[in-house]
Amino acid sequence: MKTIINILIFISCFSTALAKDSLATEQALRPTRSIEFLKPVSGISEITFQDHDIYKWIQSMQLDNGLIESAEHTNFVSLYDNAISALLFISQEEIEQAERIFDFFYSRRNTEQKENGGGFYQFRDAQGNNGSSIWLGDNAWLLIALNHYQEVTGNDQYAEMAGEIEVWIRSLQDSDGGLWGGIRVYGRIPKVTEGIITAFHAVPGFDAFHEGILEFLKKERWDAEVNVFVAQPDVPRYNFALDLYSLGYLIFEDYSQNALTNSDRFYTEQTSSVSGEIVKGFCFDEDRDVIWLEGTAQMAVAYQSAGQFTQTGKILNDLRNSFVPSSKTTHLKALPYASNEGTNFETSLLWDHSDSTPAVSPNVWYLFAKTGYNPFQTSAKKSVPSRLKFWKEEHVSP
């Protein structure tokens, strides 16, 4: 869930990019290792030719400056999409491609990170300019990717950049233990549950910072009746959010699998805008007017982490009707952001062509599931004292 999508910026970027279609069309695949290198991390899933093509398509979205464009012909770049793409490349031992992403942000340390107090912009154009808003969740994902890079390679060349992100994240903690969502032009971003739980994982170790987060979550963002984190208790219709079910399970040790079962409240069927086929999957929220393909793939990863491989396979199989042709790279297909026109979390309309243009985030999560990779397995152990694990079933009131 990207809780508040800047739709106007996205549409404006899309319109500008339509005039530049030819710029990227022939900028297809960069020399890299053989695509056959795509491999299952845990050996759970069978890798198909289609999976290789998806990986090939993601590789093709990397620009000359190292950034990953979020969707075809949009002139739009998301920090979150780049962070999870880096994690995918690292999982496939494509270290150089991950480093190209990190190198771009490293080059902006003085002009962006330090000026912003430690965080990077959430959105920017394909040239890396015109950044907007500094969000907790996106920077937490970048920190996860940087920490994982150092863990895998032993290379600390980005350690200072990671350390500055960590300091900035810690600075967002309020007296109640919660974390502010970041900074916009017109002020501080409210506390967003998704960003808070991601930051809980991203900041290494377990100390007073983490304990403060748990105190806030238990008091302000936990529904003991259904045993899940909630988004905004003051808005009952949008109290529950799909990604808090999947990410909650993936991040917190000893989390009940009931959260995965209870995700049925988001399950729906829709007709693909492109293929006309029936697509089954999960919506952002309980209005169930669209299938969020990124969130659906996240659920596949969560079920796989829980050892529920039959359910994982079912979700991945159901996603097959959602693939759309690439207009950038001949003969390749990939997942768009959503199955059909509709709203994202709450009532904001999804951007134009979100249902018909391949987008990076759902395809990254799809490949996480197909290769058996959980991005939260990296540095996951927090040594949380048992007394603080309020999410454990024995801690939940009848």
C-alpha positions in Angstrom: 0.0 0.0 0.0 1.3 3.4 -1.0 -1.1 5.0 1.3 -1.4 8.3 -0.5 -0.5 8.2 -4.2 0.4 11.5 -5.8 -2.0 10.9 -8.7 -1.7 14.3 -10.3 2.1 14.1 -10.5 1.8 10.6 -12.0 -0.7 11.6 -14.7 1.3 14.7 -15.5 4.5 12.6 -15.8 2.6 10.1 -18.0 1.4 12.8 -20.4 4.8 14.3 -20.7 6.3 10.9 -21.5 3.9 10.0 -24.2 5.6 12.6 -26.4 8.9 10.8 -25.8 7.8 7.2 -26.6 10.6 6.6 -29.0 13.2 7.5 -26.5 13.0 4.3 -24.5 11.6 1.9 -27.1 15.0 0.8 -28.5 16.8 1.2 -25.1 15.7 -2.4 -24.4 18.0 -4.8 -22.6 21.4 -4.0 -21.2 24.2 -6.5 -21.4 24.0 -8.6 -18.3 24.3 -12.3 -17.3 22.2 -14.8 -19.0 18.5 -14.6 -18.0 18.7 -18.3 -17.4 20.5 -17.1 -14.2 17.1 -16.5 -12.7 16.9 -19.2 -10.0 14.8 -20.2 -7.1 16.3 -19.1 -3.8 14.7 -21.9 -1.8 13.9 -24.3 -4.7 10.1 -24.2 -3.9 8.7 -22.9 -7.2 9.3 -24.0 -10.7 10.9 -21.3 -12.8 9.2 -20.9 -16.2 10.1 -19.1 -19.4 7.5 -16.5 -18.5 9.4 -15.8 -15.2 12.6 -15.3 -17.2 10.8 -12.8 -19.4 9.5 -10.9 -16.4 13.0 -10.6 -15.0 14.2 -9.6 -18.4 11.6 -6.9 -18.5 12.6 -5.6 -15.0 16.2 -5.4 -16.2 15.1 -3.4 -19.2 13.5 -0.8 -17.0 16.9 0.3 -15.6 17.9 3.6 -17.1 21.3 4.9 -17.9 21.5 6.7 -14.6 20.9 3.5 -12.7 17.3 4.2 -11.7 14.4 1.9 -12.4 11.5 3.6 -14.1 8.3 2.5 -12.2 6.2 1.8 -15.3 6.6 2.0 -19.0 6.7 5.4 -20.6 5.8 7.3 -17.4 8.9 9.4 -16.7 8.2 8.4 -13.1 10.6 6.9 -10.6 9.7 5.6 -7.1 12.3 5.2 -4.3 10.3 2.1 -3.1 10.4 0.5 -6.6 14.1 1.0 -6.8 14.7 -0.4 -3.3 12.8 -3.7 -4.0 14.4 -4.0 -7.4 17.8 -3.8 -5.7 16.7 -6.6 -3.4 15.6 -8.7 -6.4 19.0 -8.1 -8.1 20.9 -9.0 -4.9 18.8 -12.2 -4.5 19.8 -13.2 -8.1 23.5 -12.2 -7.5 23.2 -9.4 -10.0 25.2 -7.2 -7.6 26.3 -4.7 -10.2 22.7 -3.9 -11.2 21.9 -3.3 -7.5 25.0 -1.1 -7.2 23.9 1.1 -10.1 20.7 1.9 -8.1 22.7 2.6 -4.9 25.2 4.7 -6.8 22.6 7.1 -8.0 21.4 7.8 -4.5 24.9 7.9 -3.2 25.6 10.7 -5.8 22.7 12.7 -4.3 23.9 12.5 -0.7 25.1 16.1 -0.5 22.4 17.7 -2.7 19.5 15.7 -1.4 20.0 13.4 1.6 21.9 15.9 3.7 19.6 18.8 2.8 16.6 16.6 3.7 18.1 15.7 7.0 18.9 12.1 6.0 16.1 10.9 3.7 15.6 10.7 0.0 12.6 11.9 -2.1 9.8 9.4 -2.6 9.2 10.3 -6.3 11.2 11.9 -9.0 11.4 12.0 -12.8 13.4 9.6 -14.9 16.3 12.0 -15.0 16.4 11.9 -11.2 15.1 15.4 -10.8 12.0 17.2 -9.4 11.8 15.1 -6.3 8.8 15.3 -4.0 8.0 14.3 -0.5 10.3 12.4 1.9 8.4 9.3 3.1 9.4 7.1 6.0 8.3 3.8 4.4 10.3 4.3 1.1 13.5 5.2 2.9 13.0 2.2 5.2 12.9 0.0 2.2 16.1 1.5 0.8 17.7 0.9 4.2 16.6 -2.7 4.1 18.2 -3.1 0.7 21.5 -1.4 1.7 21.8 -3.5 4.9 21.1 -6.6 2.8 23.8 -5.6 0.3 26.4 -5.2 3.0 25.3 -8.5 4.6 25.6 -10.4 1.3 28.7 -8.8 -0.1 30.6 -7.7 2.9 31.2 -4.4 1.2 30.6 -1.3 3.4 30.9 1.3 0.6 27.3 2.5 1.3 27.5 2.2 5.1 27.6 5.9 5.7 24.6 6.5 3.5 22.7 3.7 5.3 23.7 5.2 8.7 22.3 8.6 7.7 19.0 7.1 6.7 18.9 5.2 10.0 19.5 8.4 12.0 16.8 10.2 10.0 14.3 7.4 10.7 15.1 7.4 14.4 14.5 11.2 14.4 10.9 10.7 13.3 10.0 9.0 16.6 7.3 10.8 18.6 6.9 10.7 22.4 4.3 8.0 22.0 6.8 5.7 20.3 5.2 6.1 16.8 7.0 7.4 13.8 5.9 10.4 11.7 5.4 9.4 8.1 8.0 11.8 6.8 7.9 15.4 5.3 5.9 17.0 2.6 6.2 20.6 1.3 3.3 21.6 3.5 4.4 19.8 6.6 4.8 16.6 8.5 3.2 13.4 7.2 0.9 11.6 9.7 1.9 8.3 11.3 1.4 5.5 8.7 1.3 2.0 10.1 2.9 0.4 7.0 5.9 2.7 7.1 6.3 2.2 10.9 6.4 -1.6 10.7 8.8 -1.5 7.8 11.0 0.9 9.7 10.9 -1.4 12.7 12.5 -4.1 10.6 14.8 -1.7 8.7 16.6 -0.2 11.7 19.1 -3.0 12.8 18.9 -4.6 16.2 16.5 -4.1 19.0 16.7 -1.2 21.4 14.5 1.5 23.0 13.6 2.8 19.6 12.0 -0.6 18.6 10.4 -1.0 22.0 8.8 2.4 21.6 7.4 1.4 18.3 5.9 -1.8 19.8 4.3 0.3 22.6 2.7 2.6 20.0 1.5 -0.3 17.8 0.0 -2.2 20.6 -1.9 0.9 21.9 -2.8 2.6 18.7 -2.6 0.2 15.7 -3.6 -3.2 16.9 -7.1 -4.9 16.6 -7.1 -7.6 19.3 -10.4 -9.0 18.0 -9.0 -10.1 14.6 -5.3 -10.1 15.6 -4.0 -7.7 12.9 -2.4 -4.3 12.6 -4.8 -1.5 11.4 -4.3 1.5 9.3 -6.4 4.3 10.8 -8.7 3.4 13.6 -10.6 6.7 13.2 -11.8 5.8 9.8 -13.7 2.5 10.3 -14.4 1.8 6.6 -10.7 1.9 5.9 -9.4 0.5 9.1 -8.0 -2.6 7.5 -5.4 -2.7 4.8 -4.2 -5.7 2.8 -0.5 -5.0 3.2 -0.7 -4.9 7.0 -1.8 -8.5 6.8 1.0 -9.7 4.5 3.8 -7.4 5.8 2.8 -7.9 9.4 3.2 -11.7 9.0 6.5 -11.3 7.2 8.1 -8.8 9.6 7.0 -10.0 13.1 8.2 -13.3 14.5 5.6 -15.6 15.9 2.8 -13.8 14.1 -0.4 -15.8 13.8 -1.2 -17.3 10.5 -4.8 -16.3 11.2 -3.9 -12.9 9.7 -3.4 -14.6 6.3 -6.7 -16.5 6.6 -8.5 -13.4 7.6 -7.3 -11.6 4.4 -10.3 -13.1 2.7 -12.0 -9.8 3.6 -10.1 -8.3 0.6 -10.5 -11.2 -1.8 -12.4 -10.5 -5.0 -12.8 -11.3 -8.7 -12.5 -8.7 -11.4 -12.3 -8.6 -15.2 -8.9 -7.7 -16.6 -9.1 -4.4 -18.6 -6.7 -5.8 -21.2 -7.4 -9.5 -21.6 -11.1 -9.6 -20.6 -10.3 -12.6 -18.5 -11.5 -13.1 -14.9 -8.8 -12.3 -12.4 -8.8 -13.4 -8.8 -6.9 -11.7 -6.1 -6.9 -9.1 -3.3 -7.9 -5.5 -3.2 -6.2 -2.7 -1.2 -9.1 -2.4 1.2 -12.6 -3.7 1.8 -14.3 -1.8 -1.0 -13.0 -4.6 -3.3 -13.4 -2.6 -6.5 -10.1 -3.6 -8.0 -7.4 -6.3 -7.7 -4.1 -4.9 -6.4 -1.6 -7.1 -8.2 1.4 -6.0 -6.1 -0.4 -6.7 -2.9 -1.7 -10.0 -4.2 1.9 -11.1 -5.0 2.9 -9.9 -1.5 0.3 -12.3 -0.1 1.8 -15.1 -2.2 5.2 -14.4 -0.5 3.5 -14.3 3.0 1.8 -17.7 2.4 5.0 -19.1 1.1 6.8 -17.9 4.2 4.1 -19.6 6.3 4.7 -22.9 4.5 1.3 -22.8 2.8 2.6 -23.6 -0.6 -0.7 -24.8 -2.1 -2.2 -21.3 -1.4 1.0 -19.7 -2.8 0.7 -21.7 -6.0 -3.0 -20.8 -6.3 -2.4 -17.1 -6.1 0.5 -17.2 -8.6 -1.6 -19.3 -11.0 -4.6 -16.8 -10.7 -2.2 -14.0 -11.6 -1.6 -15.5 -15.0 -4.7 -13.8 -16.5 -3.3 -10.4 -15.5 -0.2 -10.2 -17.7 -0.2 -7.5 -20.3 2.1 -7.0 -23.3 5.0 -4.6 -23.0 5.0 -1.7 -25.5 8.7 -1.1 -24.8 10.3 -4.5 -25.2 9.0 -6.7 -28.0 7.4 -10.1 -27.1 7.6 -9.6 -23.3 4.6 -9.5 -21.0 4.5 -8.4 -17.4 2.0 -7.5 -14.6 0.4 -4.0 -14.5 -0.2 -2.4 -11.1 -3.9 -3.3 -11.0 -6.3 -5.6 -12.9 -8.9 -2.9 -13.8 -9.8 0.7 -13.2 -10.7 1.6 -9.7 -9.4 3.1 -6.5 -6.3 2.5 -4.4 -6.4 2.5 -0.6 -9.4 4.6 0.4 -11.2 6.5 -2.4 -8.3 8.0 -4.5 -8.5 6.9 -8.1 -5.6 4.9 -9.5 -3.6 6.7 -12.2 -4.5 6.4 -15.8 -3.2 3.2 -17.5 -2.4 1.6 -14.1 -4.4 -1.4 -15.3 -2.8 -1.7 -18.8 0.8 -0.7 -18.5 3.5 -3.1 -17.0 4.7 -1.8 -13.6 7.8 -2.8 -11.6 6.5 -3.4 -8.1 4.0 -6.3 -8.8 6.5 -8.1 -11.0 9.3 -7.8 -8.3 6.9 -9.3 -5.7 5.8 -12.0 -8.2 9.4 -13.0 -8.7 10.0 -12.9 -4.9 7.2 -15.5 -4.6 8.4 -17.6 -7.6 12.0 -17.8 -6.4 11.1 -18.3 -2.8 12.6 -15.1 -1.5 11.4 -13.2 1.5 12.9 -9.7 1.6 12.4 -9.6 5.3 14.6 -12.6 6.0 17.6 -10.3 5.8 18.8 -9.3 9.3 15.4 -10.3 10.5 16.2 -11.5 14.0 15.3 -8.8 16.5 15.5 -10.7 19.7 12.2 -9.2 20.8 11.5 -10.2 24.4 8.6 -12.5 24.6 6.7 -10.2 27.0 6.6 -7.6 24.2 5.2 -9.8 21.5 1.6 -8.7 22.0 0.7 -10.2 18.6 1.4 -13.8 19.8 -1.9 -15.7 20.3 -1.2 -16.4 24.0 -1.0 -12.6 24.5 -4.4 -11.9 22.8 -7.4 -11.6 25.0 -10.3 -14.0 24.4 
